[in-house]
Amino acid sequence: MDDRQHGLTKGARLALFIVSYSPLFLIMSVRQLYTYKCYLNWGGLSAESIFNFLKYFGAISILIFASLLGAIGLYVLLENVHRRAELSGTRLKIIDIENKNSESITYLFTYLIPFVFQDLSGITDVFSVFTLLIVTFIIYSNSSMLLINPTISIWYSLYSIEYQADDKPTRKAMILSRSRFLEEGDIVKVKKISHKLYYSILEER
């Protein structure tokens, strides 16, 4: 529990970031497809049809592909950390707990909504969106926002806890859990995801 390394590879952090933005990417893709559906020409390949596809749908194709890779990466990450928590997780007793799922709503409106109405058919707009995403990723991946994720919150809950391990002094951390109703006094087995961020499994009483 004293390891101060990040705990996640850049690939895993990128997967978490992409998945956190997947609702936005879906909205942007549907909007782009609906607005420029007249350029979806399936009559055959030509220089003009290829140009139009790249201009109007190239950016969302990248976003959709990235979302699929991010979802696969996140699934593999969570399955692996769940298995490790079961096999060799550290047992903690929860002394105090606060549900942090509401933080995902703030994240949703602060970091996702400003992008919703962006048009991705112009090179300037595409450059602006991708630049902002890169800057946001750098900040996101090195902060406690790593698990503040509206997509993950559909299946998991995020908690801020004060815990005790063995007879050591109490400490604080963030935990991700499939359990929706963790309480003070619960015993959990945890495995590190990142600095002071852990995946937890509730031990049955």
C-alpha positions as CSV (number, residue, x, y, z in Angstrom):
1,M,0.0,0.0,0.0
2,D,3.0,2.3,0.2
3,D,4.0,2.0,-3.5
4,R,3.9,5.5,-5.0
5,Q,4.3,4.6,-8.6
6,H,1.3,5.4,-10.9
7,G,0.3,1.7,-11.3
8,L,-1.2,2.1,-14.8
9,T,0.5,2.1,-18.2
10,K,-0.2,4.9,-20.5
11,G,-2.3,2.6,-22.6
12,A,-4.5,1.8,-19.7
13,R,-4.9,5.4,-18.8
14,L,-5.7,6.2,-22.4
15,A,-8.4,3.5,-22.4
16,L,-10.0,5.0,-19.3
17,F,-9.9,8.4,-20.8
18,I,-11.4,7.3,-24.1
19,V,-14.2,5.4,-22.4
20,S,-15.0,8.4,-20.3
21,Y,-15.6,10.4,-23.5
22,S,-17.4,7.6,-25.4
23,P,-20.9,9.1,-24.8
24,L,-19.7,12.3,-26.3
25,F,-18.1,10.5,-29.3
26,L,-21.5,8.7,-29.8
27,I,-23.4,12.0,-29.8
28,M,-20.9,13.7,-32.1
29,S,-21.0,10.7,-34.5
30,V,-24.8,10.6,-34.7
31,R,-25.0,14.4,-35.2
32,Q,-22.3,14.3,-37.9
33,L,-23.9,11.4,-39.7
34,Y,-27.4,12.9,-39.6
35,T,-26.2,16.4,-40.7
36,Y,-24.1,15.1,-43.6
37,K,-26.0,11.9,-44.6
38,C,-26.4,13.2,-48.1
39,Y,-22.6,12.6,-48.6
40,L,-22.9,8.9,-47.7
41,N,-22.6,7.7,-51.3
42,W,-22.6,3.9,-51.6
43,G,-22.8,4.0,-55.4
44,G,-19.1,3.3,-55.9
45,L,-15.7,4.6,-55.2
46,S,-14.5,7.7,-56.8
47,A,-12.0,10.4,-55.8
48,E,-14.9,12.7,-54.9
49,S,-16.7,10.2,-52.7
50,I,-13.5,9.3,-50.9
51,F,-12.7,13.0,-50.3
52,N,-16.3,13.6,-49.0
53,F,-16.1,10.6,-46.7
54,L,-12.7,11.8,-45.3
55,K,-13.9,15.4,-44.9
56,Y,-17.3,14.7,-43.3
57,F,-16.8,11.3,-41.6
58,G,-13.0,10.8,-41.2
59,A,-12.8,12.3,-37.7
60,I,-15.8,10.4,-36.4
61,S,-14.4,7.2,-37.9
62,I,-11.3,7.7,-35.8
63,L,-13.4,8.4,-32.7
64,I,-15.6,5.3,-33.2
65,F,-12.5,3.1,-33.7
66,A,-10.8,4.6,-30.6
67,S,-13.9,4.1,-28.5
68,L,-14.1,0.4,-29.5
69,L,-10.4,-0.1,-28.6
70,G,-10.9,1.8,-25.4
71,A,-13.8,-0.3,-24.4
72,I,-11.9,-3.5,-25.1
73,G,-8.9,-2.2,-23.1
74,L,-11.0,-1.2,-20.2
75,Y,-12.8,-4.5,-20.1
76,V,-9.4,-6.4,-20.0
77,L,-8.1,-4.0,-17.3
78,L,-11.1,-4.4,-15.0
79,E,-11.2,-8.2,-15.5
80,N,-7.5,-8.5,-14.7
81,V,-7.6,-6.3,-11.6
82,H,-10.8,-8.1,-10.4
83,R,-9.0,-11.4,-10.6
84,R,-5.9,-10.1,-8.8
85,A,-8.1,-8.6,-6.1
86,E,-9.8,-12.0,-5.5
87,L,-6.5,-13.9,-5.5
88,S,-4.1,-11.5,-3.6
89,G,-6.0,-8.4,-2.6
90,T,-5.2,-6.5,0.6
91,R,-7.9,-6.7,3.2
92,L,-9.1,-3.3,4.5
93,K,-11.8,-2.3,7.0
94,I,-13.8,0.8,5.9
95,I,-13.9,3.4,8.7
96,D,-15.6,6.2,6.9
97,I,-17.1,6.3,3.3
98,E,-18.5,8.8,0.9
99,N,-20.1,7.9,-2.5
100,K,-18.5,10.0,-5.3
101,N,-20.7,9.0,-8.2
102,S,-22.1,12.5,-8.3
103,E,-18.7,13.7,-9.5
104,S,-19.4,12.0,-12.8
105,I,-22.3,14.4,-13.4
106,T,-19.9,17.3,-12.9
107,Y,-17.4,15.7,-15.2
108,L,-20.2,15.1,-17.8
109,F,-21.2,18.7,-18.0
110,T,-17.8,20.3,-17.5
111,Y,-15.7,18.2,-19.9
112,L,-18.1,16.6,-22.3
113,I,-21.0,19.0,-23.1
114,P,-18.7,21.8,-24.5
115,F,-17.7,19.5,-27.3
116,V,-21.2,18.3,-28.3
117,F,-22.0,20.9,-30.9
118,Q,-18.6,20.9,-32.6
119,D,-18.8,20.3,-36.4
120,L,-16.1,17.9,-37.5
121,S,-16.1,18.6,-41.2
122,G,-13.6,21.4,-41.1
123,I,-9.9,21.0,-40.5
124,T,-9.8,23.9,-38.1
125,D,-12.6,22.4,-36.0
126,V,-11.0,18.9,-36.1
127,F,-7.7,20.3,-35.0
128,S,-9.3,22.3,-32.2
129,V,-11.2,19.3,-30.8
130,F,-8.3,16.9,-31.0
131,T,-5.9,19.5,-29.4
132,L,-8.3,20.0,-26.5
133,L,-8.7,16.2,-26.1
134,I,-5.0,15.7,-25.9
135,V,-4.5,18.5,-23.3
136,T,-7.5,17.1,-21.3
137,F,-6.0,13.6,-21.4
138,I,-2.6,14.8,-20.1
139,I,-4.4,16.5,-17.2
140,Y,-6.9,13.7,-16.7
141,S,-4.3,10.8,-16.7
142,N,-2.2,12.4,-13.9
143,S,-5.0,13.4,-11.6
144,S,-7.6,11.8,-9.3
145,M,-10.1,12.2,-12.1
146,L,-8.9,8.9,-13.5
147,L,-11.9,7.0,-12.1
148,I,-14.4,9.8,-12.4
149,N,-16.0,8.3,-15.4
150,P,-19.7,8.6,-16.4
151,T,-19.4,5.4,-18.5
152,I,-17.9,3.3,-15.7
153,S,-20.4,4.7,-13.2
154,I,-23.2,2.8,-15.1
155,W,-21.8,-0.5,-13.7
156,Y,-19.5,0.6,-10.8
157,S,-19.5,2.9,-7.9
158,L,-16.7,5.2,-6.8
159,Y,-16.1,5.9,-3.1
160,S,-13.8,8.0,-1.1
161,I,-12.9,6.0,2.0
162,E,-11.0,6.2,5.2
163,Y,-9.7,2.7,5.9
164,Q,-7.6,0.7,8.3
165,A,-5.3,-2.2,7.3
166,D,-4.3,-4.5,10.1
167,D,-3.4,-2.4,13.2
168,K,-1.9,0.5,11.1
169,P,-3.2,4.1,11.4
170,T,-6.2,5.0,9.2
171,R,-5.6,6.3,5.8
172,K,-7.7,7.7,2.9
173,A,-8.1,6.5,-0.7
174,M,-10.5,6.2,-3.6
175,I,-12.0,2.8,-4.4
176,L,-14.0,1.4,-7.4
177,S,-16.5,-1.3,-6.5
178,R,-19.4,-3.2,-8.1
179,S,-21.2,-2.9,-4.8
180,R,-23.6,0.0,-4.8
181,F,-24.1,0.2,-1.0
182,L,-20.8,-0.1,0.8
183,E,-21.0,1.0,4.4
184,E,-18.8,1.8,7.4
185,G,-17.5,-1.5,8.9
186,D,-17.4,-3.4,5.7
187,I,-14.3,-5.5,4.9
188,V,-13.1,-5.2,1.3
189,K,-10.2,-6.7,-0.6
190,V,-8.4,-4.2,-2.8
191,K,-5.9,-4.1,-5.6
192,K,-4.1,-1.0,-6.7
193,I,-5.2,0.7,-10.0
194,S,-3.3,3.9,-9.6
195,H,-1.8,6.1,-6.8
196,K,-4.4,6.0,-4.0
197,L,-6.9,4.5,-6.4
198,Y,-8.0,0.9,-5.8
199,Y,-10.3,-1.7,-7.1
200,S,-12.3,-3.4,-4.4
201,I,-14.3,-6.5,-3.7
202,L,-16.7,-6.7,-0.8
203,E,-16.1,-9.7,1.5
204,E,-19.4,-11.3,2.5
205,R,-20.0,-11.2,6.3
